[in-house]
Amino acid sequence: MAKPSNPSPSPRLLAAALVAVLVLLSADRAHVAEAVTCSASQLSSCVPAMTSSAPPSALCCSKMREQRPCLCGYIKNSSLREYLTSDDGKRVMRVCGVPYPTCT
């Protein structure tokens, strides 16, 4: 005679599901905690490279990657646009591995 199936999940399965949910929630909170504060002054280390043919510094590239979500806002700012849209500004992004943003 066949054993009747148990429709309720095992305690181990429930514990594993709970751990998975907690890991996902903590990862999501960590991502929110790392949200970028847009501050164009964070890119000040990039100014020499954006205004000449000098290579960008490691600090510049780090800040450029960090400020990537803010680049469209900077491009829309008439005071900052010329730095980011210039050939040297685009070169700095390219060298730093930051794709030129497609802004809407």
mmCIF file of the C-alpha atoms, coordinates in Angstrom:
data_MODEL
# 
_entry.id   MODEL 
# 
loop_
_atom_site.group_PDB 
_atom_site.id 
_atom_site.type_symbol 
_atom_site.label_atom_id 
_atom_site.label_alt_id 
_atom_site.label_comp_id 
_atom_site.label_asym_id 
_atom_site.label_entity_id 
_atom_site.label_seq_id 
_atom_site.pdbx_PDB_ins_code 
_atom_site.Cartn_x 
_atom_site.Cartn_y 
_atom_site.Cartn_z 
_atom_site.occupancy 
_atom_site.B_iso_or_equiv 
_atom_site.pdbx_formal_charge 
_atom_site.auth_seq_id 
_atom_site.auth_comp_id 
_atom_site.auth_asym_id 
_atom_site.auth_atom_id 
_atom_site.pdbx_PDB_model_num 
ATOM 1   C CA . MET A 1 1   ? 0.000  0.000  0.000   1.00 0.00 ? 1   MET A CA 1 
ATOM 2   C CA . ALA A 1 2   ? 1.327  3.426  -0.948  1.00 0.00 ? 2   ALA A CA 1 
ATOM 3   C CA . LYS A 1 3   ? 2.171  5.891  1.784   1.00 0.00 ? 3   LYS A CA 1 
ATOM 4   C CA . PRO A 1 4   ? -0.149 8.930  1.751   1.00 0.00 ? 4   PRO A CA 1 
ATOM 5   C CA . SER A 1 5   ? 1.619  12.097 0.601   1.00 0.00 ? 5   SER A CA 1 
ATOM 6   C CA . ASN A 1 6   ? 2.167  14.810 3.181   1.00 0.00 ? 6   ASN A CA 1 
ATOM 7   C CA . PRO A 1 7   ? 0.815  18.093 1.755   1.00 0.00 ? 7   PRO A CA 1 
ATOM 8   C CA . SER A 1 8   ? 2.592  20.277 4.341   1.00 0.00 ? 8   SER A CA 1 
ATOM 9   C CA . PRO A 1 9   ? 6.193  21.355 3.620   1.00 0.00 ? 9   PRO A CA 1 
ATOM 10  C CA . SER A 1 10  ? 8.967  19.977 5.770   1.00 0.00 ? 10  SER A CA 1 
ATOM 11  C CA . PRO A 1 11  ? 10.468 22.166 8.502   1.00 0.00 ? 11  PRO A CA 1 
ATOM 12  C CA . ARG A 1 12  ? 13.806 22.092 6.664   1.00 0.00 ? 12  ARG A CA 1 
ATOM 13  C CA . LEU A 1 13  ? 12.192 23.414 3.495   1.00 0.00 ? 13  LEU A CA 1 
ATOM 14  C CA . LEU A 1 14  ? 10.483 26.202 5.448   1.00 0.00 ? 14  LEU A CA 1 
ATOM 15  C CA . ALA A 1 15  ? 13.751 27.121 7.174   1.00 0.00 ? 15  ALA A CA 1 
ATOM 16  C CA . ALA A 1 16  ? 15.595 27.210 3.841   1.00 0.00 ? 16  ALA A CA 1 
ATOM 17  C CA . ALA A 1 17  ? 12.896 29.416 2.323   1.00 0.00 ? 17  ALA A CA 1 
ATOM 18  C CA . LEU A 1 18  ? 13.052 31.771 5.313   1.00 0.00 ? 18  LEU A CA 1 
ATOM 19  C CA . VAL A 1 19  ? 16.840 32.044 5.064   1.00 0.00 ? 19  VAL A CA 1 
ATOM 20  C CA . ALA A 1 20  ? 16.574 32.781 1.328   1.00 0.00 ? 20  ALA A CA 1 
ATOM 21  C CA . VAL A 1 21  ? 14.035 35.552 1.934   1.00 0.00 ? 21  VAL A CA 1 
ATOM 22  C CA . LEU A 1 22  ? 16.174 37.098 4.681   1.00 0.00 ? 22  LEU A CA 1 
ATOM 23  C CA . VAL A 1 23  ? 19.267 37.048 2.468   1.00 0.00 ? 23  VAL A CA 1 
ATOM 24  C CA . LEU A 1 24  ? 17.375 38.727 -0.356  1.00 0.00 ? 24  LEU A CA 1 
ATOM 25  C CA . LEU A 1 25  ? 15.950 41.369 1.967   1.00 0.00 ? 25  LEU A CA 1 
ATOM 26  C CA . SER A 1 26  ? 19.338 42.153 3.491   1.00 0.00 ? 26  SER A CA 1 
ATOM 27  C CA . ALA A 1 27  ? 20.907 42.400 0.023   1.00 0.00 ? 27  ALA A CA 1 
ATOM 28  C CA . ASP A 1 28  ? 18.156 44.783 -1.052  1.00 0.00 ? 28  ASP A CA 1 
ATOM 29  C CA . ARG A 1 29  ? 18.719 46.959 2.028   1.00 0.00 ? 29  ARG A CA 1 
ATOM 30  C CA . ALA A 1 30  ? 22.460 47.004 1.375   1.00 0.00 ? 30  ALA A CA 1 
ATOM 31  C CA . HIS A 1 31  ? 21.795 48.180 -2.188  1.00 0.00 ? 31  HIS A CA 1 
ATOM 32  C CA . VAL A 1 32  ? 19.553 50.983 -0.910  1.00 0.00 ? 32  VAL A CA 1 
ATOM 33  C CA . ALA A 1 33  ? 22.170 51.965 1.672   1.00 0.00 ? 33  ALA A CA 1 
ATOM 34  C CA . GLU A 1 34  ? 24.703 52.357 -1.142  1.00 0.00 ? 34  GLU A CA 1 
ATOM 35  C CA . ALA A 1 35  ? 22.525 54.801 -3.092  1.00 0.00 ? 35  ALA A CA 1 
ATOM 36  C CA . VAL A 1 36  ? 24.574 57.509 -4.774  1.00 0.00 ? 36  VAL A CA 1 
ATOM 37  C CA . THR A 1 37  ? 24.356 61.108 -3.670  1.00 0.00 ? 37  THR A CA 1 
ATOM 38  C CA . CYS A 1 38  ? 24.747 63.203 -6.791  1.00 0.00 ? 38  CYS A CA 1 
ATOM 39  C CA . SER A 1 39  ? 27.391 65.825 -6.240  1.00 0.00 ? 39  SER A CA 1 
ATOM 40  C CA . ALA A 1 40  ? 29.294 67.191 -9.210  1.00 0.00 ? 40  ALA A CA 1 
ATOM 41  C CA . SER A 1 41  ? 32.140 68.175 -6.888  1.00 0.00 ? 41  SER A CA 1 
ATOM 42  C CA . GLN A 1 42  ? 32.850 64.433 -6.573  1.00 0.00 ? 42  GLN A CA 1 
ATOM 43  C CA . LEU A 1 43  ? 34.205 64.651 -10.127 1.00 0.00 ? 43  LEU A CA 1 
ATOM 44  C CA . SER A 1 44  ? 36.694 67.435 -9.339  1.00 0.00 ? 44  SER A CA 1 
ATOM 45  C CA . SER A 1 45  ? 39.573 64.969 -9.679  1.00 0.00 ? 45  SER A CA 1 
ATOM 46  C CA . CYS A 1 46  ? 38.505 64.505 -13.317 1.00 0.00 ? 46  CYS A CA 1 
ATOM 47  C CA . VAL A 1 47  ? 38.745 68.170 -14.304 1.00 0.00 ? 47  VAL A CA 1 
ATOM 48  C CA . PRO A 1 48  ? 42.425 68.024 -15.372 1.00 0.00 ? 48  PRO A CA 1 
ATOM 49  C CA . ALA A 1 49  ? 41.712 65.088 -17.677 1.00 0.00 ? 49  ALA A CA 1 
ATOM 50  C CA . MET A 1 50  ? 38.482 66.645 -18.980 1.00 0.00 ? 50  MET A CA 1 
ATOM 51  C CA . THR A 1 51  ? 40.193 69.905 -19.875 1.00 0.00 ? 51  THR A CA 1 
ATOM 52  C CA . SER A 1 52  ? 43.354 68.491 -21.465 1.00 0.00 ? 52  SER A CA 1 
ATOM 53  C CA . SER A 1 53  ? 44.704 65.309 -22.927 1.00 0.00 ? 53  SER A CA 1 
ATOM 54  C CA . ALA A 1 54  ? 45.967 64.154 -19.505 1.00 0.00 ? 54  ALA A CA 1 
ATOM 55  C CA . PRO A 1 55  ? 44.952 60.626 -18.556 1.00 0.00 ? 55  PRO A CA 1 
ATOM 56  C CA . PRO A 1 56  ? 42.317 60.303 -15.825 1.00 0.00 ? 56  PRO A CA 1 
ATOM 57  C CA . SER A 1 57  ? 43.604 59.324 -12.404 1.00 0.00 ? 57  SER A CA 1 
ATOM 58  C CA . ALA A 1 58  ? 42.476 56.213 -10.565 1.00 0.00 ? 58  ALA A CA 1 
ATOM 59  C CA . LEU A 1 59  ? 40.520 58.470 -8.187  1.00 0.00 ? 59  LEU A CA 1 
ATOM 60  C CA . CYS A 1 60  ? 38.839 60.161 -11.150 1.00 0.00 ? 60  CYS A CA 1 
ATOM 61  C CA . CYS A 1 61  ? 37.767 56.820 -12.609 1.00 0.00 ? 61  CYS A CA 1 
ATOM 62  C CA . SER A 1 62  ? 36.508 55.605 -9.255  1.00 0.00 ? 62  SER A CA 1 
ATOM 63  C CA . LYS A 1 63  ? 34.424 58.747 -8.790  1.00 0.00 ? 63  LYS A CA 1 
ATOM 64  C CA . MET A 1 64  ? 33.220 58.649 -12.398 1.00 0.00 ? 64  MET A CA 1 
ATOM 65  C CA . ARG A 1 65  ? 31.934 55.097 -11.907 1.00 0.00 ? 65  ARG A CA 1 
ATOM 66  C CA . GLU A 1 66  ? 30.368 56.079 -8.584  1.00 0.00 ? 66  GLU A CA 1 
ATOM 67  C CA . GLN A 1 67  ? 28.627 59.107 -10.090 1.00 0.00 ? 67  GLN A CA 1 
ATOM 68  C CA . ARG A 1 68  ? 27.460 57.252 -13.222 1.00 0.00 ? 68  ARG A CA 1 
ATOM 69  C CA . PRO A 1 69  ? 23.755 57.402 -12.243 1.00 0.00 ? 69  PRO A CA 1 
ATOM 70  C CA . CYS A 1 70  ? 24.087 61.190 -11.997 1.00 0.00 ? 70  CYS A CA 1 
ATOM 71  C CA . LEU A 1 71  ? 25.723 61.892 -15.363 1.00 0.00 ? 71  LEU A CA 1 
ATOM 72  C CA . CYS A 1 72  ? 22.512 62.735 -17.239 1.00 0.00 ? 72  CYS A CA 1 
ATOM 73  C CA . GLY A 1 73  ? 21.657 65.314 -14.598 1.00 0.00 ? 73  GLY A CA 1 
ATOM 74  C CA . TYR A 1 74  ? 25.106 66.835 -14.959 1.00 0.00 ? 74  TYR A CA 1 
ATOM 75  C CA . ILE A 1 75  ? 24.812 66.895 -18.753 1.00 0.00 ? 75  ILE A CA 1 
ATOM 76  C CA . LYS A 1 76  ? 21.490 68.728 -18.461 1.00 0.00 ? 76  LYS A CA 1 
ATOM 77  C CA . ASN A 1 77  ? 23.159 71.359 -16.263 1.00 0.00 ? 77  ASN A CA 1 
ATOM 78  C CA . SER A 1 78  ? 24.431 74.127 -18.535 1.00 0.00 ? 78  SER A CA 1 
ATOM 79  C CA . SER A 1 79  ? 27.400 74.801 -16.220 1.00 0.00 ? 79  SER A CA 1 
ATOM 80  C CA . LEU A 1 80  ? 28.607 71.192 -16.344 1.00 0.00 ? 80  LEU A CA 1 
ATOM 81  C CA . ARG A 1 81  ? 27.541 70.065 -19.818 1.00 0.00 ? 81  ARG A CA 1 
ATOM 82  C CA . GLU A 1 82  ? 30.666 71.279 -21.624 1.00 0.00 ? 82  GLU A CA 1 
ATOM 83  C CA . TYR A 1 83  ? 32.949 69.141 -19.441 1.00 0.00 ? 83  TYR A CA 1 
ATOM 84  C CA . LEU A 1 84  ? 31.059 65.905 -19.998 1.00 0.00 ? 84  LEU A CA 1 
ATOM 85  C CA . THR A 1 85  ? 30.121 66.357 -23.647 1.00 0.00 ? 85  THR A CA 1 
ATOM 86  C CA . SER A 1 86  ? 33.577 67.481 -24.799 1.00 0.00 ? 86  SER A CA 1 
ATOM 87  C CA . ASP A 1 87  ? 35.836 65.040 -26.622 1.00 0.00 ? 87  ASP A CA 1 
ATOM 88  C CA . ASP A 1 88  ? 38.070 64.906 -23.536 1.00 0.00 ? 88  ASP A CA 1 
ATOM 89  C CA . GLY A 1 89  ? 35.083 64.316 -21.244 1.00 0.00 ? 89  GLY A CA 1 
ATOM 90  C CA . LYS A 1 90  ? 33.936 61.424 -23.414 1.00 0.00 ? 90  LYS A CA 1 
ATOM 91  C CA . ARG A 1 91  ? 37.506 60.082 -23.503 1.00 0.00 ? 91  ARG A CA 1 
ATOM 92  C CA . VAL A 1 92  ? 37.677 60.125 -19.699 1.00 0.00 ? 92  VAL A CA 1 
ATOM 93  C CA . MET A 1 93  ? 34.435 58.138 -19.485 1.00 0.00 ? 93  MET A CA 1 
ATOM 94  C CA . ARG A 1 94  ? 35.672 55.656 -22.074 1.00 0.00 ? 94  ARG A CA 1 
ATOM 95  C CA . VAL A 1 95  ? 39.060 55.186 -20.375 1.00 0.00 ? 95  VAL A CA 1 
ATOM 96  C CA . CYS A 1 96  ? 37.313 54.760 -17.011 1.00 0.00 ? 96  CYS A CA 1 
ATOM 97  C CA . GLY A 1 97  ? 34.955 52.154 -18.457 1.00 0.00 ? 97  GLY A CA 1 
ATOM 98  C CA . VAL A 1 98  ? 31.862 54.312 -18.025 1.00 0.00 ? 98  VAL A CA 1 
ATOM 99  C CA . PRO A 1 99  ? 29.568 54.248 -21.063 1.00 0.00 ? 99  PRO A CA 1 
ATOM 100 C CA . TYR A 1 100 ? 28.460 57.646 -22.293 1.00 0.00 ? 100 TYR A CA 1 
ATOM 101 C CA . PRO A 1 101 ? 24.899 57.984 -20.975 1.00 0.00 ? 101 PRO A CA 1 
ATOM 102 C CA . THR A 1 102 ? 21.817 58.019 -23.140 1.00 0.00 ? 102 THR A CA 1 
ATOM 103 C CA . CYS A 1 103 ? 19.765 60.765 -21.543 1.00 0.00 ? 103 CYS A CA 1 
ATOM 104 C CA . THR A 1 104 ? 16.086 61.362 -22.153 1.00 0.00 ? 104 THR A CA 1 
# 
